[in-house]
Amino acid sequence: MSSPGPLPLPAPNADSAAYWAGAKAGKLLLQRCRDCGATWFMSRHLCASCWSEQVESVEASGRGRVHSFTVIHRAPSAAFAGQVPYVVALIDLAEGPRMLANIVGAGAREIAIGELVRVTFEQRGDGALPQFQRAP
Ligand SMILES: [Zn+2]
């Protein structure tokens, strides 16, 4: 395999700009519908429950529980060659939405389904990626 290249950087668009700005500021932002109260991840310009465009960003607690996970042993591209093995997990956030992220930090590879995790922010480029670590 070729040598590791730079890891991909966040690419904000009109829908996700607030999410990425929040991550850079150390906040995990979800979106909530002002009309029906639905909360979701990932960012989009309207509510999938009632199609309202009255959407606002809300800060999540950063707490969640592992729904499922896998350990990546074979890098999907050269950029990740220096990262393997690493953990990719589906996290059920305390607020309800489910998101995909890496489990990082101490004991990441010993993670278990149902375990509590807490958000942490991985600096990348001039931004940051929400990732999760095992909760103490
Ligand atoms: Zn709605």
Boltz pocket constraint, residues with backbone or C-beta under 6 A from the ligand:
constraints:
  - pocket:
      binder: B
      contacts: [[A, 33], [A, 34], [A, 35], [A, 36], [A, 37], [A, 38], [A, 47], [A, 48], [A, 49], [A, 50], [A, 51], [A, 52]]
      max_distance: 6.0
